[in-house]
Amino acid sequence: MKPAAFEYYAPVSVEEALDLLDQLGYDGKILAGGQSLIPAMNFRMAQPHALVDLNRVKELFYIKSAPDGSLLIGAMTRDVTVEFDKMVAERLPVVTETMPLVGYYQNRTRGTYGGNLAHADPTGQLPTISVALGARAHIRSKTGERWVEMDDFYLGPFTTILEPQEMLVEVAYPALPPRSAASFKEFTRQVGATPMVGVAVLVTLDDKNRFKNAKIAYLGVGEKPYAATECVKVLLGQEATAEAIRAAAETAAQKDVDPGTDIHGTADYRRNLVNVLTRKALTQAVQSAKK
Ligand SMILES: Cc1cc2nc3c(=O)[nH]c(=O)nc-3n(C[C@H](O)[C@H](O)[C@H](O)COP(=O)(O)OP(=O)(O)OC[C@H]3O[C@@H](n4cnc5c(N)ncnc54)[C@H](O)[C@@H]3O)c2cc1C
C-alpha cells in the first residue's frame, strides 16, 4: 500500500516546526524516525493532511547533562545513538541494556528516542523504564512549554497528553541517589517480538541494605505503562532479602495487576510472568545497588 497524499514540511528549527504545528492544528503530524508512522500511513491507518518532518532540526539531536545532574535526551536522538552512548551507559545502564530489545538494529538506526516515547505503544520498553526512573517530558508549543512526569504523560494505547500543536522536545532523567539501581526484564516469544509482559524497577537501599525507595512499572498488563503501588508497600523498610523480594513479586502478581486474556496468553499466565519477572528484576537491581 502507498500512503494517501499529504503535504510535507521540513523545518530546520524548533521555532519553525512549532509555527507549522500551530498553523496546521489537527491537520499536522510530526514525522520523527518514521518507523511506526510511515507503516501506519502505508496501511492508511493514519492519514495526516500534512507531515512536519523533524529530521533537519539539529537542535533536537543530543544527549547531555543538566546543571541539576539530570540526563537530558533530545527528542530526535536516534535510538542507536542512545544505545552506544557512554554517558547513558554510566548513568542509565538499564537503558543501555534494554535498547537491543527495542525492535531491530535497522529500526533503531532511524527510530528516535522521542518518537518512541511519543508513540505510546503500551508494550514499549522505553515508556515503562521512563516511568520507573521518574523521568519528565519537556513539551513545547508556539505559545509555551510545560514539564510533565512520564507517569502522567500516557493516557492510553498510543495516546499521550500531547496536544496537536505540541512537541516533545526532550526527556529528563533525574540523577539517582547513592545506592540506587534499576533493572528491566521482559518476556517475548521470539527475539525482537512485542513483549507479553515487562517490568522496570528502580530501588534505593539505605546503609543497612533496607529498601529506602522503590518504583516498579509494568508493560503488557494494561493500556499504558502501569506504576504498581501495593508491591512497593511490601518492600519499603524491609531488608533487601530474597524473601522480601519474593513477597513483593507475589503481591504485584496478585494485587497490583489485573491483566486480561487474549490469543497470546491467559490472565493467569500473565500474572505468573509478573511474579517471575518482578523477582528477577528486583534481584538484579538489589545486587547492583549493593555494589
Ligand atoms: C519491525 C519493528 C519492530 C519494532 N519493535 C519495537 C519494540 O520492540 N519496542 C518498541 O518500543 N518499539 C518498537 N518499534 C517501534 C520503533 O522503536 C520506533 O522507534 C517507534 O515506534 C517510533 O519512533 P520513530 O522515531 O520512528 O517515530 P515516528 O514513527 O516518526 O512517529 C511515531 C509517532 O510519534 C509522534 N512523534 C514523533 N516524535 C514526536 C515528538 N518529538 N513530539 C511529539 N510527537 C512525536 C508522531 O507524530 C507519530 O504519531 C518497532 C518498529 C518496527 C518497524
The ligand as a Tripos MOL2 file, in Angstrom:
@<TRIPOS>MOLECULE
LIG
   53    58     1     0     0
SMALL
NO_CHARGES

@<TRIPOS>ATOM
      1 C1          9.9180   -4.1210   12.9970 C.3       1 LIG1
      2 C2          9.7460   -3.1470   14.1160 C.ar      1 LIG1
      3 C3          9.9020   -3.5850   15.4270 C.ar      1 LIG1
      4 C4          9.7460   -2.6890   16.4800 C.ar      1 LIG1
      5 N1          9.8850   -3.1570   17.7530 N.ar      1 LIG1
      6 C5          9.7330   -2.3180   18.7950 C.ar      1 LIG1
      7 C6          9.8960   -2.7590   20.1400 C.ar      1 LIG1
      8 O1         10.1760   -3.9150   20.4220 O.2       1 LIG1
      9 N2          9.7210   -1.8440   21.1370 N.ar      1 LIG1
     10 C7          9.3960   -0.5410   20.8770 C.ar      1 LIG1
     11 O2          9.2610    0.2430   21.8190 O.2       1 LIG1
     12 N3          9.2570   -0.0820   19.6240 N.ar      1 LIG1
     13 C8          9.4210   -0.9320   18.5840 C.ar      1 LIG1
     14 N4          9.2690   -0.4680   17.2970 N.ar      1 LIG1
     15 C9          8.9470    0.9450   17.0860 C.3       1 LIG1
     16 C10        10.2230    1.7690   16.8850 C.3       1 LIG1
     17 O3         11.0380    1.5850   18.0150 O.3       1 LIG1
     18 C11        10.0250    3.2920   16.6920 C.3       1 LIG1
     19 O4         11.1500    3.9370   17.1490 O.3       1 LIG1
     20 C12         8.9600    3.9940   17.4640 C.3       1 LIG1
     21 O5          7.7580    3.3510   17.3800 O.3       1 LIG1
     22 C13         8.6440    5.3890   16.9030 C.3       1 LIG1
     23 O6          9.7700    6.1340   16.7770 O.3       1 LIG1
     24 P1         10.0050    6.9740   15.4490 P.3       1 LIG1
     25 O7         11.0990    7.9180   15.7490 O.co2     1 LIG1
     26 O8         10.1730    6.0690   14.2980 O.co2     1 LIG1
     27 O9          8.6400    7.8110   15.3560 O.3       1 LIG1
     28 P2          7.6030    8.0220   14.1510 P.3       1 LIG1
     29 O10         7.1810    6.7270   13.5730 O.co2     1 LIG1
     30 O11         8.1330    9.0410   13.2170 O.co2     1 LIG1
     31 O12         6.3980    8.6790   14.9880 O.3       1 LIG1
     32 C14         5.6230    7.9020   15.8600 C.3       1 LIG1
     33 C15         4.5180    8.7910   16.4580 C.3       1 LIG1
     34 O13         5.0570    9.7110   17.4070 O.3       1 LIG1
     35 C16         4.8010   11.0650   17.0200 C.3       1 LIG1
     36 N5          6.0130   11.8210   17.3390 N.ar      1 LIG1
     37 C17         7.2720   11.5060   16.9750 C.ar      1 LIG1
     38 N6          8.1510   12.3760   17.5040 N.ar      1 LIG1
     39 C18         7.4330   13.2450   18.2460 C.ar      1 LIG1
     40 C19         7.7820   14.3790   19.0370 C.ar      1 LIG1
     41 N7          9.0470   14.7640   19.2050 N.pl3     1 LIG1
     42 N8          6.7850   15.0580   19.6570 N.ar      1 LIG1
     43 C20         5.5000   14.6720   19.5110 C.ar      1 LIG1
     44 N9          5.1050   13.6110   18.7570 N.ar      1 LIG1
     45 C21         6.0660   12.9070   18.1200 C.ar      1 LIG1
     46 C22         4.4820   11.0070   15.5310 C.3       1 LIG1
     47 O14         3.6670   12.0740   15.1150 O.3       1 LIG1
     48 C23         3.7840    9.6620   15.4340 C.3       1 LIG1
     49 O15         2.4490    9.7710   15.8460 O.3       1 LIG1
     50 C24         9.4400   -1.3290   16.2280 C.ar      1 LIG1
     51 C25         9.3130   -0.8650   14.9160 C.ar      1 LIG1
     52 C26         9.4500   -1.7630   13.8600 C.ar      1 LIG1
     53 C27         9.2860   -1.2530   12.4570 C.3       1 LIG1
@<TRIPOS>BOND
     1     1     2 1
     2     2     3 ar
     3     2    52 ar
     4     3     4 ar
     5     4     5 ar
     6     4    50 ar
     7     5     6 ar
     8     6     7 ar
     9     6    13 1
    10     7     8 2
    11     7     9 ar
    12     9    10 ar
    13    10    11 2
    14    10    12 ar
    15    12    13 ar
    16    13    14 ar
    17    14    15 1
    18    14    50 ar
    19    15    16 1
    20    16    17 1
    21    16    18 1
    22    18    19 1
    23    18    20 1
    24    20    21 1
    25    20    22 1
    26    22    23 1
    27    23    24 1
    28    24    25 2
    29    24    26 1
    30    24    27 1
    31    27    28 1
    32    28    29 2
    33    28    30 1
    34    28    31 1
    35    31    32 1
    36    32    33 1
    37    33    34 1
    38    33    48 1
    39    34    35 1
    40    35    36 1
    41    35    46 1
    42    36    37 ar
    43    36    45 ar
    44    37    38 ar
    45    38    39 ar
    46    39    40 ar
    47    39    45 ar
    48    40    41 1
    49    40    42 ar
    50    42    43 ar
    51    43    44 ar
    52    44    45 ar
    53    46    47 1
    54    46    48 1
    55    48    49 1
    56    50    51 ar
    57    51    52 ar
    58    52    53 1
@<TRIPOS>SUBSTRUCTURE
     1 LIG1         1 GROUP 0 **** ****
